[in-house]
């Protein structure tokens, strides 16, 4: 593949797509409506072609794929437009803001034989792939509980609440680790402190028919950055800590029933799990490129994106 992918949006996250697509040698052009952002990006990438007219992307037969890194509330509208124009699509999370919109995008992609992929980047993280193998190999025993914290004092959104901004990563990750099983029961609570209409912190609880339970705690009103997922098994516990340098740990703690029928925890030192490091965004984009060439279904396809939307929607109903 040579220079046949266009990028829609070169803002806060789009700039990372721009850099990676350029380094991979597949970037055709960038559509950016903001003159300020365009001027800023041109300083770092003077050789990249920028445009503010979407017709230059839609009508260019050389452009086979499009990466959409626009604001979330525009994902459905933009993705639909480019799918109908015959382009393969990688859209950043969430796929859309409504379940029926996500389902429509899946239907359009299938009817037009187009690739529809969602940017659930953690599924392309080498530490997560290694964690999945630990689970599948039975290293942790029977899974009991999974929980995640995605916390920061960061950019506050005005179009989407923290559930829709942060939680798609962790929902997608939980579904992956559980082999695609969806929760049978969902509830959520939260608080809106900066803007009374937008939740700054939410706690979502999940119950799966397999017996696994879990929760997802997200907040952008936290004193420090934390991105941690804990998997509790009957034999061992695993921690994926994306903020730490080592990333993946296993804790072989044991609990024994001692005299008087009293459970006693025996703590053990954590073990660092080794894996071959890579850049998740680069791996995600490589996968998109491969799917364009091979016509294979992406690992995080539109259907996976819709499953995440269903959970977000149900959790959001509690918040209302």
N, C-alpha and C positions, 0 to 999 in steps of 0.2 A: 504494500500500500504506500502511495506517495502523495503527500500534501493534499488529501481529499477529505479532511475533516474541518468543519467550521465550529467556532466557539461562539455561543450566544451569552454575552455577559462577561466582562473582565473586571468585576468588582472585587470585593473582599476575598471571596473564595475562588472566583473565576480566574484571578491572576495566577493561582496555582495550577489550574488546568492549562492556562496559556503556556506557562513555563514547561510543563511536562509534555504537552502536545508538540511544542516546538522542538524540545530535546529528542522526541521520538521521531521527528521528521515527517509528521503527518498533518501539520497545521496548514490549512489553506488560507483562512482569513478569520477575522474577529468582528462580530457585530456588537457594537456598543453605542448606546444612545447618548450617554453622558460625554460631553466634550472634555470635561475636567478629567474624567477617568481615562479617556482616550489619550489625552496629552500626557498624563502621568505614565501610562503603559508604554507609550512610544519612546519615552526616554530610555527605558530598559530594553525595548525590543524595536529598534528603529527599522528593522528589515521586515517586520510583520505588516500585512495588509489589514487595515481597519476600515470599517464601513458603518454608516448609520442607517443604511437603506436595506431592509430585509430582502428586498427583491434581488439584490446581488447574491444572496445566499440561496434563496428558493429557486431562482432561475438558472443557476449554474450547474450544468450536468456533471461537471467534474467533482462536485461535492457530494460524496456518498453518505457521510455521517455527520451528525450534529450533536455537540455537547451543550446542554442547556444549564447554565449556572446563573439564571435570573432569579429574582425574588420568588419565594414559594407560591404566592398567590397568582403568579403568572404561569406556573408550570403547565397546567392543563391547556390553557389557551395556546401557548407556544408549541408544546409537544404535538397537539392535534394538528396545527397548521403545517408543521414540517413532516409529520407522518403522511398526511394527505398529499404533500408535495413529493413523496417518494423517497424521503431520507430515512436512514436508520438513526435511532435516537438513543442517547444516554442523557437522562434527566436527573439532576440532583434530587436528593430526598427533600420533602416527600414527593411522591409521584404526582399528587394533586391534593386538594384540600377537602374533597368529597369522594366517598366510595364510588358513587355512580360515575363520576368523572374518570376515576382511575379505571373502572371497568370498561368505559367507553374507549379509552386509549388502548387498552388491551385488545378490544374487538377490532378497532381500526388497524392496529398493527398486524393482527392475524389475517384480516381480510385483504390486506395489501402486501402480505409477505415481507413485513418490515421488522427489523430488530428493535425491540423496546427494552431498554435496560435502565435500572434505577441505581443511583449512586450510594448504595449502602456500603460504604468504604470499609467498614470493619471486617466484612466477610473476606476481604482481600489482604488483611493484616496477617503477616507470617505467624505472629504469636497466637492469634485466634485459630488459624488453621492447625497449628500444633496442639492447641487446647482441644479442638474438636477430635483430633486423633487420640488424645489421651482418653477422652470420654468413650469414643467408639471402641477402643481397645480394652475398655473395662478397668483402666488404671484407677479410677476414682470410685469404683463400685457402682451401686445403684444410686442414681441421682435423687436427691431429696429437695434441695432448695437452690435457687439461683437469684442473686440480687445484684443490682448495679447502682452506682452513684455517678452522675455526670453533673459536676458542680463547678461553678466559676463566678468570678465577679467580672463580667464581660459586657459585650455589646447587647443592649436591651432592644428587642424588636418591637416595632409598632404595628406590624401586620399580622404576626403570629405569636402565640403564647409560648412559654418555655416547653410545654409538652410537645408541641408540633415542631419546635426548633431543635430540641435536644434528644427527645425520647425515641425518634425513629431509629437511631443508631442501635440502641439497646434492645428495642423490640425485635428488630431484624436479627440481631445477634442471638437473642434467646431462641427465636424460631429455628435458626440454623443449628444451634447446639442441641436442640430437641428434635432434630430431624424433620422439621417442618410442622410439627404438631402445634395447633392453635389452642389458646386457652379457652376453656369452657365457661369460665366466670371471670369477669373483670370489674374492678371498682377503682375509683380515684378520688383524691381530695387535694386541695391546694390553697394557695393564697395569692391575692393580687394586691400589691402594696404600692408600687410606683404608679401604675395606671389601673384604676379600679375595674377596667374592662379586660385587662390582659394579665393572666396568671404568671407570676414570677417564679413560683415553686410548686411542684406537684409530686405526689406520691401515688403511684399506680400499683395495685396488687393484682396478681394473676394466679389463676388456679387451672391446672391441666389435668385431664382425665387419667394420665399416666401416674398421677400422684404427686408430681412435682409442683411446687408452689414457688412464687417469686415476687419480687417487687422492684420497681424502678423509681429512683429518687432523682429528680432533676431540679436544678435551681441556677439562676444567674444572679442571685443575691447571696453569694457565699464568699467568705474571706480569702479563700485560696482555691486553686484549680485542683480538682480531683476527678479522675476518669478511671474508675475501678469496677471490675465485675468479679463476683465471687461465686464459685460453683461448689456446693456442699454435696459430697457423695458419702455413701455408707462406709467407704474405706479411707478416702483421702479428701482433702479440700484443695481447690485450685484458685489462684488469684491472677487475673489479668489486670495489670496496673500500667496503663498507657502513659502515665506521667513518669514512672521510674525508668531507669536505664535498662534494667534486665527484663522488664515487661511481664514475664510469666513465672509463677512460683507454685510449688506444690507443698502442702502441709500435711504430713502423715500423722496427724493427731489421732489418738484412739480414745474411745470411751468404753470403760468396763464397768460391769455391775459388780460391786464389791459387797462385803458383809453388811447385812441389814438391807439388802436390795437397794443400795444407794449407787446411782451412776456417778462415776468419777472420771474426769477428763485427764488424760496423760498427754501433755504437750510435747511436741517434737520440733526440732529446728526446721525452718523452711528450706526447700531445695529449689535452686534456680533451674528452670527447664531451658535447655539450649535449643536454638532453632537458627536457621539461616535467615539473617535479617534482609529486609527489602523495604521499598517505599510503597505503602498501601495505595496511594493515588496513582502512582506509575503502574502498579500491577493491575489496578482496576481499568485503566485506560488501555493497557496491553490486551486485557481480556475483551474489551469492547472492540478493539481493532481485529482481534482474532475472530470474534463472532461475525463481524461484517464480512470478513474474507471467507469463513467456513459456513456461514448461515446457521451456526449452532445456536441453541437457545442459551441466553446468558445465565450465569449462576444466579444473579439477582435480576430476574426478568420482571415484566410487568405484573405477572400474577403474584410474585413475591411482594411486589410493591403494594398491590391491592390488599394482601393479607395484613400488611403493616397498617394500612389505612383503616381497615376494619377495627383493629385494636385501638388505634388513636381515636376513632369516632366513638367507640363505646366508652372509652375513658373520658372523652370530652363531654359526653352526655351527663356524667356524674358531676363534672365541674359546673355545668349550667344549672 
